[in-house]
Amino acid sequence: MPGSRRPVRDLVVAGGGPVGLAVALHAARAGLDVVVREPRDGPIDKACGEGLMPGALGELAALGVDPEGHDLAGIRYLDGLRPHRSVEARFRAGPGRGVRRTTLHAALSEAVSAAGVPVEQRAVRAVRDVRDHVLVDDEPARHLVGADGLHSSVRTLAGLDRGPAPRRRFGLRCHVTQAPWSPFVEVHWAPHAEAYVTPVADDLVGVAVLTDQGGGFDDALDQLPALRDQLTGERTKVLGAGPLRQRVTRRVAGRVLLVGDAGGYVDALTGEGLAVGLAQARAVVECLAAGDATGYEARARSLARRHELLTHALLRATSHRIVRTRLVEVAARAPWLFSAAVNQLARPAGAVR
């Protein structure tokens, strides 16, 4: 009819990965009219370590999501050239879980479908803030949440990119068909790379490599001969991600808000990224439901602070070869300190003590 206005949806979520789907679930529970935009089809995979900290499992449990996987007792560091040197710390708050990213995505997708949230297979290509609402590809919504990952198009469209970081790190990951040999996430340290071995099933381990030296997956494993020889099973295709460091000027611009990796990312070194993203998914909906979108900036910063501080500190320290080569030895001399650091990271995002 002439003069009629299109209905204004409460929320558009850009990105159908775990964090975006968590935003949608929280929004549906808060009674918001929400839609997810995700151009990719089927279960979404990415190059990541796949270890869920206890804090991340708690966020998922609050959403009624309990993905299958392999229990994780804690974290173990090993010297890649002298693997008899190691130090380990158990999670005090209960086990973590190794979960294939496709399994996690399927579990969250099922919950989103059950909640009646539509998922549209298309990307967000244009954003325009018009005071009392935002136009997302010329369709009105009260808010847009960017949960579209490391290379967020929403972050770029909203003008929130801060520019490239000086140190560029990359991640590579595959799965190896063999029984896990440890209940821990193992971090194997080499002079120019780390490898993260995560049990994700009774007959499968994920192996993720982080490096800033370039080269391929096998090049990195050549720096870790003991681990290379231990990986005897058949390997899947190697996936890559990066550069990992992503910087933002802020996480809120008018009616556009960023969560998870889209809102800035330091590194996968400490393995807490998904726990932070899930906590931010909860926080952003709480702020929107309370009519306080601007309050999300401080909430998101607070939730990420501990993770970012510890990750920055470890990145700075391990950028020096002498520190990398002695890291496990030093940690083994102070196992109480290593345990304290691990359990700080294992706590729910934003928790203290």
C-alpha positions as CSV (number, residue, x, y, z in Angstrom):
1,M,0.0,0.0,0.0
2,P,1.2,3.5,-0.7
3,G,2.9,5.0,2.4
4,S,3.2,1.6,4.1
5,R,6.5,0.9,5.8
6,R,8.4,-2.4,5.9
7,P,8.5,-4.0,9.3
8,V,11.7,-3.3,11.3
9,R,13.4,-6.5,12.5
10,D,15.0,-6.3,15.9
11,L,18.3,-7.9,15.0
12,V,20.3,-9.1,12.0
13,V,23.3,-11.4,12.8
14,A,26.0,-11.5,10.2
15,G,27.8,-14.8,10.5
16,G,26.5,-18.3,11.1
17,G,29.5,-19.7,13.0
18,P,29.3,-20.7,16.7
19,V,29.4,-17.2,18.0
20,G,26.8,-15.8,15.6
21,L,24.5,-18.8,16.3
22,A,24.9,-18.2,20.0
23,V,23.9,-14.6,19.5
24,A,20.8,-15.7,17.6
25,L,19.8,-18.2,20.4
26,H,20.2,-15.6,23.1
27,A,18.2,-13.2,21.0
28,A,15.3,-15.6,20.4
29,R,15.2,-16.4,24.2
30,A,15.0,-12.7,24.9
31,G,12.0,-12.4,22.6
32,L,13.8,-10.5,19.8
33,D,12.9,-10.9,16.1
34,V,16.2,-12.1,14.8
35,V,17.6,-13.5,11.5
36,V,21.1,-14.9,10.7
37,R,22.8,-14.1,7.5
38,E,25.4,-16.7,6.5
39,P,26.5,-17.2,2.8
40,R,28.2,-20.6,3.4
41,D,26.2,-23.8,3.2
42,G,26.3,-26.8,5.4
43,P,28.4,-27.4,8.5
44,I,31.1,-24.7,8.7
45,D,34.7,-25.8,9.4
46,K,37.7,-23.6,10.1
47,A,41.4,-24.0,11.0
48,C,41.2,-23.9,14.8
49,G,42.5,-26.0,17.8
50,E,39.0,-27.3,18.6
51,G,39.6,-27.5,22.4
52,L,36.7,-26.0,24.4
53,M,37.8,-24.7,27.8
54,P,35.5,-25.3,30.8
55,G,34.2,-21.7,30.5
56,A,33.1,-22.3,26.9
57,L,31.3,-25.5,27.8
58,G,29.5,-23.5,30.5
59,E,28.3,-21.0,28.0
60,L,27.1,-23.7,25.7
61,A,25.3,-25.6,28.5
62,A,23.4,-22.4,29.4
63,L,22.0,-22.5,25.8
64,G,21.1,-26.2,26.1
65,V,23.9,-27.2,23.7
66,D,26.0,-30.2,24.6
67,P,28.2,-31.3,21.6
68,E,29.8,-34.7,21.4
69,G,33.6,-34.8,21.8
70,H,36.5,-36.0,23.9
71,D,37.0,-34.9,27.5
72,L,40.1,-32.8,28.1
73,A,41.9,-33.0,31.5
74,G,44.0,-29.9,31.1
75,I,47.0,-28.5,29.2
76,R,50.5,-30.0,28.7
77,Y,53.5,-28.1,27.4
78,L,56.3,-30.1,25.8
79,D,59.7,-29.1,24.5
80,G,59.6,-30.0,20.8
81,L,63.2,-30.9,20.6
82,R,63.4,-32.5,24.0
83,P,59.9,-34.0,24.6
84,H,60.9,-35.6,27.8
85,R,60.8,-32.1,29.2
86,S,57.2,-31.3,29.9
87,V,54.8,-29.6,32.4
88,E,51.1,-30.1,32.7
89,A,48.2,-28.5,34.6
90,R,44.7,-30.0,35.1
91,F,41.5,-27.9,34.9
92,R,40.2,-27.4,38.4
93,A,36.7,-26.4,37.3
94,G,36.1,-29.7,35.6
95,P,37.0,-31.1,32.2
96,G,37.2,-29.2,28.9
97,R,36.2,-31.0,25.7
98,G,37.8,-31.5,22.3
99,V,35.0,-31.0,19.7
100,R,35.3,-31.0,16.0
101,R,34.2,-27.6,14.7
102,T,31.7,-29.2,12.3
103,T,30.2,-31.1,15.2
104,L,29.9,-27.9,17.3
105,H,28.3,-26.1,14.3
106,A,25.8,-28.8,13.8
107,A,24.7,-28.8,17.4
108,L,24.2,-25.0,17.5
109,S,22.4,-25.1,14.1
110,E,20.0,-27.7,15.4
111,A,19.3,-25.5,18.5
112,V,18.8,-22.4,16.3
113,S,16.4,-24.3,14.0
114,A,14.4,-25.6,17.0
115,A,14.2,-22.0,18.3
116,G,12.6,-21.0,15.0
117,V,15.3,-18.6,14.0
118,P,15.6,-18.2,10.2
119,V,19.1,-18.6,8.6
120,E,19.4,-16.9,5.2
121,Q,22.2,-18.0,2.8
122,R,23.5,-14.6,1.9
123,A,26.1,-12.2,3.0
124,V,25.8,-8.6,4.3
125,R,27.0,-6.3,1.6
126,A,25.9,-2.8,2.6
127,V,25.3,-1.1,5.9
128,R,23.8,2.3,6.6
129,D,22.9,3.7,10.0
130,V,19.9,6.0,9.8
131,R,19.5,7.0,13.5
132,D,16.5,5.0,14.7
133,H,17.5,1.9,12.7
134,V,20.1,0.5,10.4
135,L,19.7,-0.5,6.8
136,V,21.3,-3.9,6.0
137,D,21.3,-4.2,2.3
138,D,18.4,-1.7,2.3
139,E,16.4,-3.8,4.7
140,P,15.6,-2.1,8.1
141,A,16.7,-3.6,11.4
142,R,17.1,-2.0,14.8
143,H,20.6,-3.4,15.2
144,L,23.2,-5.4,13.3
145,V,25.6,-7.7,15.1
146,G,28.8,-8.6,13.2
147,A,29.9,-12.2,14.1
148,D,31.5,-12.9,10.8
149,G,35.0,-13.9,12.0
150,L,38.6,-12.8,11.6
151,H,38.1,-11.1,8.2
152,S,34.8,-9.5,9.1
153,S,33.1,-7.7,6.3
154,V,30.8,-5.9,8.8
155,R,33.8,-4.6,10.6
156,T,35.1,-3.1,7.3
157,L,31.7,-1.8,6.3
158,A,31.3,0.0,9.6
159,G,34.7,1.5,9.4
160,L,36.0,-0.2,12.6
161,D,39.2,-1.7,11.2
162,R,42.3,-0.4,12.8
163,G,44.8,-1.6,10.2
164,P,47.2,-4.6,10.0
165,A,49.3,-5.7,12.9
166,P,53.1,-5.7,12.6
167,R,53.4,-9.4,13.4
168,R,51.5,-11.8,11.2
169,R,50.8,-15.3,12.5
170,F,49.0,-18.0,10.6
171,G,47.2,-21.2,11.7
172,L,47.1,-24.6,9.9
173,R,45.0,-27.6,11.0
174,C,44.3,-31.2,10.0
175,H,42.9,-34.3,11.7
176,V,44.8,-37.5,12.1
177,T,43.0,-40.9,12.4
178,Q,44.5,-42.5,15.5
179,A,43.6,-42.9,19.1
180,P,44.6,-40.0,21.4
181,W,47.6,-40.9,23.6
182,S,46.9,-38.2,26.2
183,P,43.8,-36.7,27.9
184,F,45.5,-33.3,27.7
185,V,45.7,-30.7,25.0
186,E,49.4,-30.9,24.2
187,V,51.3,-27.8,23.1
188,H,54.6,-28.8,21.4
189,W,57.1,-25.8,21.3
190,A,59.6,-25.4,18.4
191,P,61.9,-22.5,17.7
192,H,59.6,-21.0,15.1
193,A,56.2,-22.7,15.6
194,E,53.9,-24.4,18.1
195,A,51.7,-27.5,17.5
196,Y,48.5,-28.1,19.4
197,V,47.3,-31.7,19.6
198,T,43.7,-32.0,20.8
199,P,41.8,-35.3,21.2
200,V,38.4,-34.8,19.5
201,A,37.1,-38.4,19.4
202,D,38.2,-41.9,20.6
203,D,39.9,-42.4,17.2
204,L,40.8,-38.9,16.1
205,V,43.1,-36.1,17.1
206,G,43.3,-32.6,15.7
207,V,46.7,-31.1,15.1
208,A,46.9,-27.3,14.7
209,V,50.1,-25.4,14.0
210,L,50.8,-21.7,14.6
211,T,53.7,-20.0,12.9
212,D,54.9,-16.7,11.5
213,Q,57.6,-18.2,9.3
214,G,55.4,-19.2,6.4
215,G,55.7,-22.6,4.8
216,G,53.4,-25.6,5.0
217,F,52.1,-27.9,7.6
218,D,54.9,-30.5,7.1
219,D,57.5,-27.7,7.3
220,A,56.3,-26.9,10.8
221,L,56.2,-30.5,11.8
222,D,59.8,-31.0,10.7
223,Q,60.7,-28.6,13.6
224,L,59.0,-31.2,15.9
225,P,60.4,-34.5,14.9
226,A,59.1,-36.5,17.9
227,L,55.6,-35.3,17.3
228,R,55.9,-35.9,13.6
229,D,56.9,-39.5,14.2
230,Q,54.0,-40.0,16.6
231,L,51.4,-39.0,14.1
232,T,51.1,-42.3,12.3
233,G,47.4,-42.2,11.1
234,E,45.9,-41.0,7.9
235,R,45.6,-37.2,7.7
236,T,42.7,-35.1,6.4
237,K,43.1,-32.0,4.2
238,V,45.0,-29.1,5.9
239,L,43.0,-25.9,6.4
240,G,44.6,-22.5,7.0
241,A,43.6,-19.3,8.7
242,G,45.2,-15.9,9.1
243,P,46.7,-13.5,9.6
244,L,45.4,-14.1,13.1
245,R,45.9,-10.6,14.6
246,Q,43.0,-8.4,13.9
247,R,42.7,-4.9,15.4
248,V,39.6,-2.7,15.8
249,T,39.1,0.9,16.8
250,R,36.0,-0.1,18.9
251,R,33.3,-2.7,18.9
252,V,30.2,-0.4,18.7
253,A,29.5,2.1,16.0
254,G,25.9,3.4,16.3
255,R,23.6,0.4,15.7
256,V,26.4,-1.9,14.6
257,L,28.1,-4.1,17.2
258,L,30.9,-6.7,16.8
259,V,31.3,-9.9,18.7
260,G,33.9,-12.7,18.8
261,D,36.8,-12.6,16.3
262,A,35.0,-9.9,14.3
263,G,35.6,-7.5,17.2
264,G,39.3,-8.0,17.3
265,Y,41.6,-11.0,17.8
266,V,45.1,-11.4,19.3
267,D,46.2,-15.0,18.8
268,A,45.1,-18.6,19.2
269,L,48.1,-19.1,21.6
270,T,46.0,-19.4,24.8
271,G,43.0,-21.2,23.3
272,E,40.3,-19.1,25.0
273,G,38.9,-17.3,21.9
274,L,35.7,-19.2,21.6
275,A,34.9,-18.9,25.4
276,V,35.3,-15.1,25.0
277,G,33.1,-15.0,21.9
278,L,30.3,-17.0,23.5
279,A,30.4,-14.8,26.6
280,Q,30.2,-11.7,24.3
281,A,27.3,-13.2,22.4
282,R,25.4,-13.4,25.7
283,A,26.5,-9.9,26.7
284,V,25.5,-8.2,23.4
285,V,21.9,-9.5,23.6
286,E,21.6,-8.5,27.3
287,C,22.6,-5.0,26.3
288,L,20.3,-4.8,23.4
289,A,17.3,-6.3,25.3
290,A,18.0,-3.6,28.0
291,G,18.1,-0.8,25.4
292,D,21.7,-0.1,26.1
293,A,23.7,-0.9,22.9
294,T,26.4,1.6,23.9
295,G,27.0,-0.3,27.1
296,Y,28.2,-3.3,25.2
297,E,31.5,-1.6,24.5
298,A,32.6,-1.8,28.1
299,R,31.1,-5.3,28.6
300,A,32.9,-6.7,25.6
301,R,36.2,-5.1,26.6
302,S,35.9,-6.5,30.2
303,L,35.1,-10.0,28.9
304,A,38.2,-10.0,26.6
305,R,40.6,-8.2,29.0
306,R,42.1,-11.2,30.8
307,H,42.5,-13.3,27.7
308,E,44.1,-10.4,25.7
309,L,46.5,-9.5,28.5
310,L,47.7,-13.1,28.9
311,T,47.9,-13.7,25.2
312,H,49.9,-10.4,24.5
313,A,52.3,-11.3,27.3
314,L,53.0,-14.8,26.1
315,L,53.3,-13.6,22.5
316,R,55.8,-10.9,23.4
317,A,57.8,-13.4,25.5
318,T,57.8,-16.2,22.9
319,S,58.8,-13.8,20.1
320,H,62.4,-14.2,21.4
321,R,64.1,-17.5,20.4
322,I,65.8,-18.0,23.7
323,V,62.5,-17.7,25.6
324,R,60.9,-20.2,23.2
325,T,63.7,-22.7,23.7
326,R,63.5,-22.5,27.5
327,L,59.8,-21.9,28.0
328,V,58.9,-25.5,29.0
329,E,62.0,-25.8,31.2
330,V,61.1,-22.6,33.1
331,A,57.4,-23.6,33.4
332,A,58.4,-27.0,34.8
333,R,60.5,-25.3,37.5
334,A,57.3,-23.4,38.7
335,P,54.4,-25.8,38.0
336,W,52.2,-23.9,40.5
337,L,52.6,-20.8,38.3
338,F,51.8,-22.7,35.1
339,S,48.7,-24.2,36.7
340,A,47.5,-20.8,37.9
341,A,47.9,-19.4,34.4
342,V,46.0,-22.3,32.8
343,N,43.2,-22.2,35.3
344,Q,42.8,-18.4,34.9
345,L,42.2,-19.1,31.2
346,A,39.9,-22.0,32.0
347,R,37.5,-19.8,34.0
348,P,34.5,-18.3,32.4
349,A,35.3,-15.1,30.5
350,G,35.2,-12.1,32.7
351,A,35.6,-14.1,36.0
352,V,38.4,-13.1,38.3
353,R,40.6,-14.9,40.9
